[in-house]
Amino acid sequence: MKKLAFLTFLLLGYTVAFAQQAQPVEMADTMRSSGKIYVVIVTIIIIFAGLAIYLFTIDRRLKKIEKNK
């Protein structure tokens, strides 16, 4: 029963996501035409890369601490 309810919830979310694509996104078109979208993409990539590096360093430190105990 839980699986059926979860599947129904996912299908409803899927249909709502596609129903909203009919409207054009003016902000994205404006940013793309002026070249600012690339600045946004590079910023997001830098943030994710920083988070990934931070998580890997924390993981290495934890493995080192666990190995010492």
N, C-alpha and C positions, 0 to 999 in steps of 0.2 A: 504494500500500500504506500509506503514511504517513497519507494522508487517511482511509482506512478505519479505521485504528487510532485516529486522533484523533476521528473521528465516534463510534466505539464508546465511547471514554472519555467523551465528552460525554453520550451517551445514558445511560450508567451513572450518571453524576453527577446527571443530571436525574431519574432514577427514584429515586435515594436521597434527593434533596431532597424529593420529594413523599411518599415513604414516611414521613418523619419528621414530617409535619404532622398526623398523627392524634392526637398527644398535645397537650393544652392546655398553654399556657405560663402557669404560675401567677404568675411574677414580673411578667410584662407586665400581667396582669389586676389584680394588686395595685397596681402603679404607676399604672395607668390609673384605678383607682377612687379612689386618694388624690390624683390630680392631679400626681404627681411625673413622669409620663412627659413632660409638657410642658417641664419643666425640662431633662430629658435631651435632648429634641429641640432646644430653643433652644441648649443648650451645643454640640451637634454642629454646628448651623448656624453658630454663632459661630466655631468652630474651622475649618470649611471656608471660611468667608468670609475669615478671617485668612490662611489658606494661599493662597487665590486672590489676594488683594491682594498678598501677599508675592511670589508668582510673577510677577505682572504688573509689579511694580516692578523685579524682577531682569531681566525681559525688556526693559523700557525702558532700563535701565542698559546692558545688553549691546548693544542696538541703537545706543545713543549711542557706546559705545566702538568698535564696529565701523565706525560712520560716520566717526569721527575717524581711523581708520587707513587 
